Structures are given as C-alpha cells and as structure tokens.
Amino acid sequence: MTLKQFLPGLMLFMLVQLGFAQQPGQDSLTRSQPVLPDSTVLPVASDSSRRPKPAAPAPKLTRDSNEIWFNYAYQPERMYQLTDTLPGRTFRFYDPARQQLIDYGTLGNLGSSARPLLYEARAQRGFDTGVHAFDLYRLDAKDLAFFRNRRTFSDVFFSQGRTQNENMLRARLSRTFDGGATIALDYKNFNNLGQFNYQTAKNNSLSVGLFLPVSERYQLYLIHTRNVHRQQENGGIVTDTVFGDNQFAGPIAAAIRLPDEDAQIRLSDQAIQAVQHLDFARAGNRQFRLSHESTAKWENFKFFDDALGADSLYFDTFFVDRRGLRNHLKTFRWDNRVELITYRKKRADQPSDVQSLGLSHSWIKLDDELRDTSLSNLFLDGRLEITPSDKFSLQGTGGIGLLSNFGEYQVRASLRWEIGKAGIFDLGLLAQRRPPSYLQHRLVVSQRLLWENDFEKPVETSLSASYSLPALGLRLGGNTHLVNNYIYFDQQGIVQQTTSPLQVAQLYGQLDLKLGRVHFDNTLALQNANRSDVFRLPTWFSKNSLYYAGHLFQKKLDLQVGVDFRINSEFRPDGYQPLHWQFVLQDSLTQAIYPWADAFIAFKIERFRFFFRYENLFNAIDNTQVYYQTAYYPQAFGTFRFGIAWRFLDSNLAGPNSGSTSPTNSNGPPTGFGRTF
C-alpha cells in the first residue's frame, strides 16, 4: 500500500471523529480513555509528559521480527523500544487517575476533573491559562509516538462498565510506506454516564502525524492534535445520610447541589505543529543539526449555567448576574523555537551525547469577553544529554527569560546510574521562577471583572531521589518541594497568595514480593507539609495487590487473578469550583479512613489481553459509607468493568520486485528516524 492509497481512508476517519467530538447537546456527553502499554514506565517525575526510558542496545531485526521501535518528532535521534509483556497493573488499572504512583483525586467519575493527592510541582514556563483539571486525559503533539517498523502496527483498547454509557476506547496506528514516509495516529475517547445525577463526562482526543524523509539531510514532521472535554456539573451531593436507610434506591437517590441541572463545562483545544530538522554538517560520528518547531494552538474554555434558580445559592461569591453565569476564555498562541544541535552517535537507537542552544518565542492573544489583549514570551534555551553507556544517563534542559520574561527561569535535570546487581540510582531536579497563571491573575464572570491581581512570581524547587533493586522488586525514594509565593484558592473559591514558603517532604517505597506463583505488590507513601492551613492532602497512602500469576494451557495463556487494595489517612479533601475549573479549600467535610478493594482477573493470549474487575468491595459490606477524594463528590459505589486490548503487527514488507526504498537496518532499529547521514 502506498501513502496516496492510505490517505483518503485516514482523512475520512479524522473527519468522522472530529465531527463526533463537536456534537452539541447533553446527549453527546459520553467519554473514553486509553491505557498505556504494560511496558511504559510511569515515573514519579512531576512533569506531565511521561515517556519510556531509552531502549537497551538494539537487537537484530529479522524478516519476522515483532520488535516495535518508535521516536518523537522533537528528538528524532533517540529511539525507544515497545515490548509486549504480561497483563500487569498498567493494563488493569484502566483509569489514568489510578495509573500513577499514588492515585489522583477525581470527582468520582471516570474522566472527571483530577488533581494529584501526592503533591507534584508542575513544570511551567511563561504564560499559562491555569486550566489543568483534565491534563490526565489530553493528547499533546510532543507525545505522539512515530512507530518505525517493518510491519504495520496497531494497538486497540476498549473497556466498558455496567452500561453502554460507560465506556472508553484507545486506538493507535502506525504505517510506514515505500520511501520511508510514516503516518502515526493516536485516538482516545471517554464516555461515562456516572452513578449520580447529572455528572456525565466525555473526553475526545485525537493526534495524527505524518513523517516525511524529504531528503537524506532534511526531515519534516506534521502533527495535528485536538482535545474536547465536556462535563455536566452537579456540584456534588447534598448529603450522604440517605444511603442505607429504608428508602435507599442507590446513588440516584442523592440530591445534588446544583439541582437545576444546567451547569456544564466545555474545554477544547487544537494545535497544528510542524517540526523540521536539517542535518547540515558532519565530522566523524558527530552530527550538526538545525531544528525549527512551529505550533499554532487555539484554546476555548467555557463554563455556563443559564438556569440559576436554585443553583444561585451554590455560587455565592460568583453570583453576579441573575440571568445566568458564564466564564468564557479564548486564546490563540503561536510558538516558534529554533535550536542548533550537535550530537554524537555510537549506535542506531540513541546518541552518546547531545548539546543544543536555542531560542523560543510565543505570541499569545487572549479574549475573556471583557478585554482582548496580547503578549509575548521569549526564552533562551539549552539542552545537555550524556549517555556514554546503557548504565549511565544525564539529561538536563534550561531556559532563561528575556525582555518581558526577565527574571524567569527553568532548570530540569535527571540522572540515572545503574551499578549492575547493586541497583539503580535516579536523581531529579526542577527549579523555576514563573508568572502566576492567567486565572490566578484575572477572572471575568458574565462580562464582569471579579479580580485582577498583581501577585509575586512563585519560585519552586523540587528534588527527587530513588534507589531501585530490581532483583528484589524494591524501590525506595523521596521528594522535597519548596515553594515561595505559593498560590491557592480559598474556601470561597477566591485566589490567594501566601507570604511564607510552603515545604513538602515525601517518602515512598515499593516492594514486590513473590512466593511461588503468589505475588504481593506493595506501595507506601508518606508526605508532610509545614502549612496545614493551605495544604490538606493525605499524610500517608498504601496501594497493594495480592494475586496469583501463572501459565495455563501449555504456557499459551498468562493468567493473573487477585485483589487490588488502596487506603489513605484521614484528611480534609479539597472542594471543586466548576466555574473556574479549580480545586478549592473547604472546612465542612473530613474523609475518614476507607478501605477500597477491587477483585480482578486478567489474562493474555499472544497479543490479546482481557480483564474483568469488580470495584469497591467494601460497599457490598457497608453501603452507608462513602469515599470522597473531592468534597461532596463520592467515588462510585460497587460496580464492575471489563476491558480488552489487542495488538496487530501486519505484514508491511515489500515483494522482491517492488523496488521498496523503505529504510531498514538489519543490525538495529529501523533507520530513517534520526539516522546519521
């Protein structure tokens, strides 16, 4: 199949999905989410981008090889390998909020607004809107993987709960054509009705890219990404005392705090990105490259409640117009980055060292219905990566603000040192001085200015360290965070800034025990902060899995069956203000210790995986108790869900007389991505 033959079908698929994502009305509120492959490592790093570590030395590819190699557009010289492992934790924890080291707190519905319960410092440089409640479910252009194989690659995951209105889907596809051109596609959809009244949520995301090896020295990547998040806002439930009495009729019996059932949010963004690389010089194994990245991005964030009958009591401070409430923010930004890179390649999948110097500029236009304005960001960038062997890796990036960004900076670094059987050491650093987000600076509701602040710029430093001993299934680590000029939202949902620093210390440990075919996986985390008035997250967490794992039917079926368990300390969970999409402090509700357990069975046959799980077993014992990760928004009562995933590696090899020029390398990963010319 040629690229021309494939493009019409791909374009039709994109148009259908984009049209579906744009359907108006409440009945379009459905949703979905993908699950990362078991081989993808989810590190403790605070950065939202989570990518696998560089691959081990590339094995030889044969004609029937099942090995899957990929890279990213921004860094074509570094290749990664995707493996097909057992149906493990990452597969059966289908919810992105539960795939983290410690679960994120949500509104109790799959795909709903989420935040970390184990504190994270989020990397930010320059302008930021401050809307991040749905970051777990987004696709970003920089995270689109371009798979480069001698076989067509596709990977599909589907999961469904009790009804057809509770489902999720993820599909990935990659196809390399004659001449080396490659198409990559990543799609995910969440559709969840929810157990309580008026809480339907839908997330649609699509990322599609095209790689063109225009010449032996010039490569071009074109990527389009679109995300749409919709959520009905019920404000949580009025009381949980209705559960378990004689009139009990399930979660649907609970009255909600926004009874007019008219409040909704719709957050959308789309981006078009072009990344081009020109290898203009070479000296021995050292390559010199000029790269340019240009991205146009449109964002449209909207909350609206046009009823405002009984709902008006909920909004209190924000109730400025009896005709209805609306928060509508639109942005357009154009980012350009030029980078001069030099690197040395000792093997096909990764360079031994990379140094770069670049300049990044962003032009941003804002419209909050009361004022149109524009601004610019300008940063001087640098990057250093040293990977002399598979045992040692040092990576660091830095940026210094120029002109209107003078005084802002960001430094990010990570170090990994593998010392054989003695274990693995990992170190990490994030240091930054950044401006407050736009919503922290300014908020307009129904064309009325509610606040316009002149806050000091937060200064954040986060350090992390861990030690791993894979032979024993052991990992120990710790993080420390120091934030000066910390910004938060108070009990009224009003933004505030502290004058004294916030300090957070965290320790965690992972120990996976095995006795024959019985496995006992354990994660324990502790955290403590010096400001209990503004920091109200749990002080300890425990996640555990007890299961049997073995092979059946002459080792053709890999089976796991057991229980996943989680529990955390008593704490006062944050509330949620849907009008500006932020989690806020509250003083009315305290969550006691709640033992959450899920029973599961999962298996794998070749490239097919399946799981079935019943969640929240404790609810079957005592249905009068509820579990809050966010105040007034209970987690789901006992429910079941199944999931299936399958991976296809179709023949993509040209016949002996086809004259194919698709680049391959019999001694390593396929060439054409970051190849040395």
Secondary structure, DSSP 8 states (H G I E B T S, - for coil): --HHHHHHHHHHHHHHHHHHHT--SGGG---B-----TT----S-SSS-------SS-----TT---EEEEETTEEEEEEEE----S-HHHH--SGGGSSSS-EEESSSTT--EEESS-------S------TTGGG---GGG--EE--SEEEEEEEEEE-SSTTEEEEEEEEEEE-TTS-EEEEEEEEEEE--SSTT--EEEEEEEEEEEE--SSSEEEEEEEEEEEEEEE----BS-STTTTSTT---GGGS-BSSTT---EEEEEEEEEEEEEEEEEEEETTEEEEEEEEEEEEEEEEEEEE---STTHHHHGGG---TT-EEEEEEEEEEEEEEEEEEEEESSSS-EEEEEEEEEEEEEEEEE-SS-EEEEEEEEEEEEEEEEEETTEEEEEEEEEE-GGGTT-EEEEEEEEEE-GGG-EEEEEEEEEE----HHHHEEEETTEEEEE------EEEEEEEEEEEGGGTEEEEEEEEEEES-EEE-TTS-EEE-SS-EEEEEEEEEEEEEETTEEEEEEEEEEEES-TTT----SEEEEEEEEEEEEETTTTEEEEEEEEEEEE--B---EEETTTTEEE--SS--B----EEEEEEEEEETTEEEEEEEE-THHHH-TT---EEETTEE---SEEEEEEEEEEEEE----TTS-------TTSS-SSSS---
